[in-house]
Amino acid sequence: MSNIPRLLTSGRCYGIAIVGALGVFLPILHSQTAPASATTTAMRVPTPSERVKYDKNNNGVLEADEQAAFEAGEKTDAVLLTPFEVSTSQDRGYAAGNTLVGGRTDTPLALTPSAISIMTKEFLDDFAITDTNEAAQWSMNVDLSGNPTQGPFGGDRFEANVRGAGGQGAGAYPIRDGLQQYWIADSYNSERFETVSGPNSAQSGLGGPGGLVGSSSKRPRFNNRSGSVSARVDSFDGYRGTFDYNVGFDRIAFRVNALHQNVKSIQRYTSNKQNGITLAASFKISSKTLLTAQYERSAEWNIQYRRTYGEQASFWNRTTVNLDNSALVTTGTGLTQISATTDRLTYNLSTGTLINYVGNQYQTTGLGYQIPWGGRPDLPQQYPGSANFKPGMGKDFFLGPIDSIADRDLNANQMVLEHTFTPNLSARLTWQGSDVDPTVPYSQGQPGDYRIDVNRLLPGGAVNPNYLRAFSEWTPNSQHQTDNLTEYAGQVNYRFAIPRWFDLKQSFNLVAGHRFKDIDAWDRRFMRNNNPAQPNPQNGANELRFRQYYGDKPGKLADILNLEAINKLSPGI
């Protein structure tokens, strides 16, 4: 499609689900204990309802801190923890004890009938994992749906392919605190990352055929004052700094997280700049009612680049060339004519001129496979020396353009009201609004094919200064999309335990929600509008192309395209 003048879509999604978790019967062998001596104070034994009340991680026994809270009883005035916040008290290094993504409630892993991969905060810090895209490389059954360095719309940036069920369009959108969000979650304001595999991954609420990728926000902590600062640099001249500070009192708590980074890859001219800030506050309305508000603002400026090049030279016989712009017999040579009679306007970044490659101009062809910098030994050999097709560029090769920047912005707001009616019954109301505005102002397309310029002369007859050099051509375009998402969700959780019935544990969720999504998108391409042979400017024959030669410094489209003037025109021009 050469031009999409405007695309407006909106949708509403209503959902209600009642899910009863399967009863988990865990036989427990009870052993007799000796009576306490006269000088020893016997430990109070909780009733079944009391154990449910103080068993924060729902593992059937009271840990030391839980037993202490039980012993204190009514002496404490802390908010009774609801099951809607994951407990990290049982995390031991890289091993997590509980999950939140699978069932939308805090559930021990041992009682969750799903394949779950959890990355704790300690694991994220030790392996320098900064977001869910990087986390996917450490998760089983999870692949990125596309090249995360390309695409402003985010379809191939934040959609994960879980268990091969597909990425874009398969519903594998990321989950943030139980609700959908079109953004890559970052570790600077996240407690943990979780991946749940299988069609039963969402035991309640949103789900997908393959599974879910989710994250949990850092929450304000009462009666706590703590802070941390982290900084790192790398050998590619990249850097990253984070800030985390919490101040909490008896009834109110605040937490702020901030991020500043410019992470670069091994490829030259690349950068991944991001600034982010998250503000959160919790207010204890009563001992059983908690109100939490959160605001997140994040902005990215990422250079778009390719990690591979499309091989289009291995069919060439290495001898047939165009010496004088006369017609060639191309059968069996691995050459094709670029454009016999149709104008093909191309801006040559090497010569700095606009050239019409029409007539007897030729280019090489090949297998079309995407080749990494190290080559692909598995590819068949077409001609001597073409096997593996490694033309000699290093790991840091970059074609550009250097100002092909994806500008992405996120504004997200969340309000959560939680109330505990009884130790077994809790409810939550959530409102979330977010808007994501990705824009690529210069070029969404990237040069990526690898062809040989076999023309000794330019179309006008002048000597070609790039004769026998490798080049790539692409069509620049400008893209923008706005994703507005508003969601209201209500959840009621009822859970109970009957230890005498083989330690039976049950959890029931009632989930109801309303989601409204609005998308506004446009795509602009640079077209010729004065072509007498093809007056329709939206015809592909009028596309403006760019040519970049391997080894040259990448071009800068802003120096060539007057986008300020173009943007004032109708998107159809």
Beta strands, then each sheet from edge to edge (+ up, - down):
strand 1: 4-20
strand 2: 98-99
strand 3: 107-108
strand 4: 115-119
strand 5: 142-144
strand 6: 160-162
strand 7: 175-176
strand 8: 179-180
strand 9: 190-197
strand 10: 211-217
strand 11: 225-233
strand 12: 239-248
strand 13: 252-263
strand 14: 272-286
strand 15: 289-303
strand 16: 309-311
strand 17: 335-337
strand 18: 345-348
strand 19: 353-356
strand 20: 362-364
strand 21: 370-371
strand 22: 405-422
strand 23: 425-440
strand 24: 449-452
strand 25: 470-474
strand 26: 477-498
strand 27: 504-525
strand 28: 545-549
sheet 1: 1+ 27- 26+ 23- 22+ 15- 14+ 13- 12+ 11-
sheet 2: 2+ 3-
sheet 3: 4+ 9- 10+ 7+ 8-
sheet 4: 5+ 6-
sheet 5: 19+ 18- 28- 25+ 24- 16- 21+
sheet 6: 17+ 20-
end
